Amino acid sequence: MKIVIASDIHGSASFCESLIERYRLEGGEKLLLAGDILHGAPGAGSGAPRVCALLGELGEDICCVAGNCDRPEDAERLGFPLHEGYYSFDAGERRLVLTHGHIYNERRLPPLEKGDILVCGHSHVKEAKRLKNGAFLVNPGSLSQPRDGLRGSYAVYDGKCVLVKYLDGKTVLTLEL
């Protein structure tokens, strides 16, 4: 199963359009969103109606957790649930644990087993590494507001590895599983 992972859209319609384009080009079967979808920065959210429409086209292909900037009423606007805290599911041979990062993160882990992949956002900095407990951590960075001074990014999981990529498709981090 090919899974595309993104975080921290913060209401940017143009970055959401780019994400949907990359999702389709990557052949994504599932889109994981690690929170902060519609709100969060000065001027953020002005593209919220368009973001809702774009994500709504993917319907049940989306799995999302609530971020610190998400609001309870956003789930109704988006048309899909915003899971609180963390959400885990089996993705082939691995379990992915999706969280935003403001509650659970590398310093405060949710329940993880060896080989699980913790997917989080919040920091706006891309990261892909093995943790001391044998699990993995993937942060796709922020689509709209990267804090590392670089471009927006997303990640792709294919069962064998995780690739973190810029929105032009260029791979910047590789994590072999």
Beta strands, then each sheet from edge to edge (+ up, - down):
strand 1: 3-6
strand 2: 30-33
strand 3: 62-64
strand 4: 86-91
strand 5: 94-99
strand 6: 117-119
strand 7: 127-130
strand 8: 136-139
strand 9: 153-157
strand 10: 161-166
strand 11: 171-176
sheet 1: 3+ 2+ 1+ 9- 10+ 11-
sheet 2: 4+ 5- 6- 8- 7+
end
